[in-house]
Amino acid sequence: MEQHQAMPTVGFVSLGCPKATVDSERILTQLRAEGYGISGSYDGADLVIVNTCGFIDAAVEESLEAIGEAVSEHGRVIVTGCLGARAELVREAHPGVLAVTGPHAYAEVMQAVHEHLPAPEHPFVSLLPPQGVKLTPHHYAYVKISEGCNHRCTFCIIPSLRGDLASRPIGEVLREAAQLVEAGVRELLIVSQDTSAYGLDLRYRPDFWHGRPLRTDIVNLAQALGELPAWVRLHYVYPYPQVDALIPLMAEGRILPYLDMPLQHGSPAVLKAMRRPAAAERVLERLARWRETCPELVIRSTFIVGFPGETEADFATLLDFLRAAELDRVGCFAYSPVAGAAANALPDPVPAEVAEDRRERFMAVQAEISRAKLARRVGERLTVLVDEVEDEQVIARSYADAPEIDGTVIVPGAWDLAPGDFIEVVVTGSGEHDLWAEPTGA
């Protein structure tokens, strides 16, 4: 009797941001397509891939620890991802790794896998689910539309890790999105380093979708995605002029009225030192216009305090901007040096304890803004997407809530629902981050 070859099996460790999650999903999908098994533990794996993050020093340490654990627990380890762009650092810390590749290096990762663990001769392609292999819950998915970034913000090392902007053709993105929705995905989260710049590197050249040419730019992409029966949420949107054309699509209900726009600061002097592409006063003017066009618009943003040279007056200007902008969801980081960042050479570093104090004061102001804005939603009817069903409550999200980073809508009680269900609710209570609600038919 012919003996069947045991399925070669790969363990996988995925660290970092949603864009790294997309990389992991693509690698896992290719592994499954070629007939490899995927193991959730070191014990069942023939080798282990660690997809790393290297954006800030804490992430570098976490990645090096994860690699060290994989080497210690298993021994046969391939490293990929952002920290892989610093191969000498990885090999100095862990000389026994089998291979090191940089971010979005799918072909190089698979080449390393083939070298150290050959694929079976007859891959079971039917084992691959229609939406590919996903690390997020089945009802939402991240869709990466480009890699890299053309900006040279002084606090950021993304261009050195992931290169300049490299957009995917619009037809390719739309085919992936349509396949995900057909497989049951209810929410598409559009991610990149610079979503507004999508297509710039391609000079917005047309690509084909449903037999017709479509210009590769963010507005056309949003319009086409809006034709799919799923929520479409935009992340990492710089406030470029073309964003103005997205707001009517939100007002029409084509895409979610939600913008994730990392503004980083409100002081012109600090923004200049950061080499950021937008002026705070223009942002306030445009926010007012956008909200006039689309009153439901929700803005999430991130900020950095304690940047080198930031004075108490700069920080006061930032707080004034925060109060004027009345943003819905906000994150704030106390600046810390990142190896390789241009900001390391700037004069007048802010002491860590001062930066942390400013972060706490910033978040206290934002907490009051968020609490007041959420309180105004009490009595509203909302469509929410169910994420989790527990014994005594349902955890859901409205259009205003991105998974993992924003608040939730909590529906107390035991309900016959499943993750991925859409339900109508009326808001009954609010807090600093979350809402409480009950089904409209209750």
C-alpha positions in Angstrom: 0.0 0.0 0.0 1.3 3.5 -0.9 2.2 5.5 2.1 1.0 9.1 2.3 3.5 11.8 3.0 2.8 13.5 6.4 1.6 17.0 5.9 4.4 19.5 6.6 3.2 21.9 9.2 4.1 25.5 10.0 3.7 27.3 13.3 2.9 31.0 13.1 3.4 34.0 15.4 2.0 37.3 14.3 2.8 40.6 16.0 2.2 44.3 15.1 -0.4 46.4 13.5 -3.4 45.6 11.2 -1.1 46.0 8.1 1.2 43.3 9.5 -1.9 41.1 10.2 -2.8 41.4 6.5 0.8 40.2 5.7 0.4 37.3 8.0 -3.0 36.3 6.4 -1.4 36.4 2.9 1.4 34.2 4.0 -0.9 31.8 5.8 -3.2 31.7 2.7 -0.3 30.8 0.4 0.9 28.1 2.9 -2.5 26.5 2.9 -2.8 26.8 -0.8 0.4 24.8 -1.2 -0.7 22.1 1.1 1.0 23.0 4.4 -0.7 22.5 7.7 -0.9 25.4 10.2 -0.1 24.6 13.8 -1.3 26.6 16.8 1.6 25.4 18.9 5.3 24.8 18.7 4.9 21.1 19.3 3.0 20.3 16.2 5.1 22.4 13.8 8.0 21.4 11.6 9.2 25.1 11.5 7.9 28.4 12.9 7.4 31.8 11.1 7.5 34.9 13.3 6.0 38.0 11.7 7.6 40.9 13.6 7.0 44.6 14.3 9.8 47.1 14.5 8.1 50.5 14.6 9.1 51.6 18.1 11.6 50.3 20.6 9.1 48.5 22.7 7.9 46.6 19.6 11.5 45.7 18.7 11.9 44.2 22.2 8.7 42.3 22.0 9.6 40.9 18.6 13.1 39.9 19.7 11.6 38.2 22.7 9.0 36.3 20.5 11.9 35.2 18.2 13.9 34.1 21.2 11.0 32.1 22.6 10.4 30.4 19.2 14.1 29.5 18.9 14.2 28.2 22.5 10.9 26.3 22.3 11.3 25.0 18.7 14.6 25.9 17.1 13.6 26.1 13.4 12.5 29.7 12.9 12.0 32.0 9.9 11.7 35.7 10.7 9.7 38.2 8.6 8.1 41.6 9.0 9.2 45.1 9.9 12.0 44.0 12.2 13.2 41.7 9.4 14.3 44.8 7.6 17.0 45.0 10.3 18.4 41.6 9.6 21.7 42.3 11.3 20.0 43.1 14.6 17.9 39.9 14.4 20.9 37.7 13.6 23.1 39.3 16.3 20.4 38.5 18.9 19.4 35.1 17.5 22.1 33.8 15.1 20.3 30.4 14.8 17.3 31.6 12.8 16.9 29.9 9.5 16.1 33.0 7.4 15.3 36.7 7.8 13.1 38.7 5.4 11.6 42.2 5.5 8.0 43.3 5.4 5.5 42.2 2.7 8.2 39.9 1.3 5.8 37.1 0.5 7.9 35.4 -2.2 11.0 35.5 0.0 9.2 34.0 2.9 7.8 31.2 0.8 11.3 30.6 -0.8 12.7 30.2 2.7 9.9 27.8 3.7 10.5 25.7 0.5 14.2 25.6 1.3 13.8 24.3 4.8 10.4 22.5 4.6 9.5 21.4 1.0 5.9 21.5 0.1 3.9 18.2 -0.5 3.9 17.1 -4.1 0.1 17.3 -4.3 -1.2 20.3 -2.3 -4.8 20.1 -1.1 -6.0 23.4 -2.5 -9.6 22.5 -1.5 -8.5 22.9 2.2 -8.3 26.7 1.6 -11.4 28.5 2.7 -12.9 30.9 0.0 -11.8 34.0 1.9 -8.3 32.8 2.5 -6.8 32.3 5.9 -7.8 35.1 8.3 -6.5 36.1 11.8 -9.4 38.4 12.4 -12.9 37.2 13.3 -14.8 35.9 10.2 -17.2 38.8 10.0 -14.6 41.6 9.4 -11.4 41.8 7.5 -8.5 44.2 6.8 -7.8 45.0 3.2 -4.4 46.5 2.5 -4.5 48.8 -0.5 -0.8 49.9 -0.6 2.6 49.5 1.0 5.1 52.1 2.2 4.9 55.9 2.4 6.3 58.9 0.6 6.3 61.1 3.7 9.4 61.6 5.8 7.9 62.4 9.2 10.8 62.8 11.6 9.3 60.5 14.3 8.7 57.6 11.8 10.9 54.9 10.3 8.1 53.3 8.2 9.7 54.4 4.8 13.0 52.8 5.8 11.3 49.6 6.8 8.6 49.3 4.1 9.9 51.7 1.3 8.0 54.3 -0.6 4.4 54.2 -1.6 3.5 51.2 -3.7 -0.2 50.9 -4.5 -2.1 47.8 -5.5 -4.1 48.1 -8.8 -7.7 48.9 -8.1 -9.0 45.9 -9.8 -6.9 43.6 -7.6 -8.1 45.3 -4.4 -11.8 45.1 -5.5 -11.5 41.4 -6.4 -10.1 40.7 -3.0 -12.8 42.7 -1.3 -15.6 41.1 -3.3 -14.2 37.6 -2.5 -14.2 38.4 1.2 -17.8 39.7 1.2 -18.9 36.7 -0.8 -17.3 34.5 1.9 -19.3 36.2 4.6 -17.3 39.2 5.7 -19.6 42.0 6.9 -17.1 44.8 7.4 -14.0 45.8 5.3 -11.4 47.8 7.1 -9.2 49.6 4.5 -5.6 50.1 5.6 -2.3 51.4 4.4 0.4 53.7 5.6 -1.2 56.6 3.7 -4.7 55.8 2.4 -5.3 59.2 0.9 -2.3 58.9 -1.4 -3.6 55.6 -2.9 -2.7 55.4 -6.6 -0.3 58.4 -6.6 2.7 56.2 -7.4 0.8 54.6 -10.3 -0.1 58.1 -11.6 -3.7 57.0 -11.0 -3.6 54.7 -14.1 -6.8 52.8 -14.8 -7.3 49.1 -14.0 -10.2 46.9 -15.0 -13.1 46.0 -12.7 -16.2 44.3 -14.1 -15.0 44.8 -17.6 -14.6 48.6 -17.4 -11.6 50.8 -16.7 -11.5 52.4 -13.3 -9.0 55.1 -12.3 -6.8 53.9 -9.4 -7.5 56.5 -6.7 -9.1 56.5 -3.2 -12.4 58.1 -4.3 -13.0 55.6 -7.1 -12.0 52.8 -4.8 -14.4 54.0 -2.1 -17.2 54.4 -4.6 -16.7 50.8 -5.9 -16.3 49.3 -2.4 -19.5 51.1 -1.5 -21.4 48.9 -4.0 -20.6 45.8 -2.0 -23.1 44.6 0.7 -20.7 45.4 3.6 -19.6 48.2 5.8 -16.5 50.0 4.5 -14.3 51.8 7.0 -11.3 53.9 6.1 -8.1 54.0 8.2 -4.9 56.2 8.2 -6.4 59.0 6.0 -4.2 62.1 5.7 -6.3 65.3 5.3 -5.4 65.8 1.6 -7.8 67.8 -0.7 -9.2 64.5 -2.2 -10.7 63.6 1.2 -13.4 66.3 0.5 -14.8 64.0 -2.2 -15.2 61.1 0.2 -17.5 63.0 2.6 -20.5 63.0 0.2 -20.1 59.2 -0.2 -20.4 59.0 3.6 -23.5 61.2 3.6 -25.1 59.0 1.0 -24.4 55.9 3.0 -22.0 54.4 0.5 -19.2 54.0 3.0 -19.2 54.5 6.8 -19.1 58.1 8.0 -15.9 57.4 9.8 -12.4 58.7 9.2 -9.3 57.5 11.0 -7.0 60.6 10.5 -3.7 60.7 12.4 -3.2 64.4 13.0 -0.4 64.1 15.6 -0.4 67.7 17.0 -2.1 71.1 16.9 0.9 73.4 17.2 2.3 74.7 13.9 5.8 74.7 15.3 5.6 71.1 16.4 3.9 70.0 13.2 6.8 71.6 11.3 9.4 69.8 13.4 7.5 66.6 12.7 7.4 67.4 9.0 3.6 66.7 8.9 1.7 67.6 5.8 -1.2 69.6 7.3 -1.8 72.8 9.2 -4.0 72.7 12.2 -6.2 75.7 11.4 -7.1 74.4 8.0 -8.0 71.1 9.6 -10.5 72.8 11.8 -12.0 74.6 8.8 -12.4 71.4 6.9 -13.8 69.5 9.8 -16.6 72.1 10.0 -17.3 71.8 6.3 -17.3 68.0 6.5 -19.7 67.9 9.4 -22.0 70.3 7.6 -22.1 67.9 4.6 -22.3 64.8 6.8 -23.5 65.5 10.4 -23.0 61.8 11.3 -19.3 61.9 10.6 -17.1 60.4 13.3 -13.4 61.3 13.4 -10.7 59.2 15.2 -7.2 60.5 15.5 -3.9 60.0 17.2 -1.5 62.5 18.7 2.1 62.7 20.1 3.0 64.8 23.1 6.5 65.4 24.4 8.0 65.7 21.0 11.5 67.2 21.0 11.2 71.0 21.3 7.5 70.9 22.4 7.1 73.8 24.9 4.3 74.2 27.4 2.9 76.9 25.1 2.9 74.3 22.2 1.1 71.9 24.5 -1.5 74.5 25.4 -2.1 75.2 21.7 -2.7 71.4 21.2 -5.3 71.4 24.0 -7.0 74.4 22.4 -7.0 72.5 19.1 -8.4 69.4 20.8 -11.3 71.4 22.4 -12.1 73.1 19.1 -12.0 70.0 17.0 -14.2 67.9 19.3 -12.9 64.6 17.9 -14.9 61.5 18.7 -12.1 58.9 19.3 -8.6 59.9 20.2 -5.4 58.1 21.2 -2.3 59.8 22.6 1.3 58.7 22.9 4.1 60.2 24.9 7.1 60.5 22.5 9.9 58.1 23.0 13.0 57.9 20.7 12.9 55.3 17.9 16.1 53.9 16.6 16.8 55.3 13.1 14.3 58.2 13.4 15.4 61.7 12.3 13.7 63.2 15.4 16.5 61.7 17.5 18.8 64.5 16.3 16.4 67.3 17.2 17.4 69.7 20.0 15.5 70.2 23.3 14.3 66.7 24.2 11.3 66.7 26.6 11.9 64.7 29.8 10.0 61.5 29.9 8.1 62.4 33.1 7.0 65.7 31.5 5.8 63.9 28.3 3.9 61.4 30.4 2.3 64.2 32.5 1.2 66.0 29.3 -0.2 62.7 27.9 -2.3 62.3 31.1 -3.5 65.9 30.9 -4.3 65.5 27.2 -6.4 62.4 27.8 -8.3 64.0 30.7 -9.4 66.8 28.3 -10.4 64.3 25.7 -12.2 62.1 28.2 -14.6 65.0 28.9 -15.1 65.6 25.2 -15.7 61.9 24.5 -18.1 61.5 27.5 -20.2 64.5 26.3 -20.4 63.4 22.7 -21.4 59.8 23.7 -24.0 61.2 26.1 -25.7 63.0 23.2 -26.3 59.6 21.6 -28.6 58.4 24.3 -32.0 57.8 22.7 -30.6 57.4 19.2 -31.4 54.3 17.0 -28.3 52.6 15.6 -27.5 49.7 13.4 -24.8 47.7 15.2 -22.6 44.7 14.1 -22.3 41.9 16.7 -18.8 41.0 17.6 -19.3 38.7 20.6 -22.2 36.9 22.3 -21.8 36.2 26.0 -24.1 34.6 28.5 -25.5 37.8 29.8 -24.7 40.4 27.2 -23.9 41.0 23.5 -20.8 43.1 22.5 -21.4 45.0 19.3 -20.1 48.0 17.4 -21.8 50.9 15.6 -20.4 52.7 12.5 -18.5 54.9 15.0 -16.4 52.1 16.4 -13.5 50.4 14.7 -12.6 47.0 16.1 -9.9 46.7 18.7 -9.3 50.5 19.0 -12.6 52.2 19.7 -15.5 51.6 22.1 -18.3 49.1 21.9 -22.1 49.0 22.1 -23.1 46.7 25.0 -26.5 45.0 24.8 -27.3 43.5 28.2 -29.3 40.2 28.3 -29.2 36.8 26.6 -30.1 37.2 22.9 -30.2 34.6 20.1 -27.6 36.3 18.0 -24.3 35.4 16.4 -21.1 37.3 15.6 -21.6 39.0 12.2 -25.3 39.8 12.8 -26.6 43.3 12.2 -29.3 44.4 14.6 -31.1 47.7 15.3 -30.8 49.1 18.8 -31.8 52.2 20.8 -29.1 53.7 23.0 -30.0 53.7 26.7 -26.8 54.8 28.4 -23.3 56.0 27.8 -19.9 56.2 29.4 -16.4 57.5 28.5 -15.8 55.0 25.7 -18.9 52.7 25.4 -22.6 52.8 24.9 -25.3 50.6 26.3 -28.4 49.8 24.2 -31.3 47.4 23.8 -32.8 45.9 20.6 -35.5 48.1 19.1 -38.0 45.2 19.3 -37.3 44.4 23.0 
